[in-house]
Amino acid sequence: MARQAYYQDDLAWVHHAGYSHHVERTGPGIVQLLRDSGMGAGARVPDVGCGSGLLARELCAAGFAVRGVDASPAMIELAREYERGADFELVRLPTGLPPGSNGALRESDAVVSTGHASIGRSRFSGVMAETGGAATSTTAT
């Protein structure tokens, strides 16, 4: 049986509309963690599992250069409409490619993810190794 994208159009919209409160609560803290780590305007921050771009909007508003990646085409489409100041790309992570390789994540100053406990510590570590960035992650409860 072929593996399908995790979120289709209908569930992507439900997630966007129904879980925005999580980013509203955690977004300012994530921005503060990045700033406390010495990152300022223009710092490169990939948003892993960016979904519909909710956190990307918070990060862009704070002046970070955001690249959102997600495995769902429907989520990427929503994100591109929701936050035009970020770069969004359909990517399944980790790519397994060495940093700098075509198709690998670009080098970054930090890596963020919100609400994705399923990423798991070892997969998230692989993403950090690909980008060279520090990391912060939150999970919806």
Secondary structure as GFF3:
##gff-version 3
##sequence-region A 1 141
A	DSSP	alpha_helix	9	18	.	.	.	ID=ss1
A	DSSP	alpha_helix	20	36	.	.	.	ID=ss2
A	DSSP	beta_strand	44	48	.	.	.	ID=ss3
A	DSSP	alpha_helix	54	61	.	.	.	ID=ss4
A	DSSP	beta_strand	65	70	.	.	.	ID=ss5
A	DSSP	alpha_helix	73	82	.	.	.	ID=ss6
A	DSSP	beta_strand	87	90	.	.	.	ID=ss7
A	DSSP	beta_strand	110	114	.	.	.	ID=ss8
A	DSSP	three_ten_helix	117	119	.	.	.	ID=ss9
A	DSSP	alpha_helix	121	131	.	.	.	ID=ss10
A	DSSP	beta_strand	134	138	.	.	.	ID=ss11
###
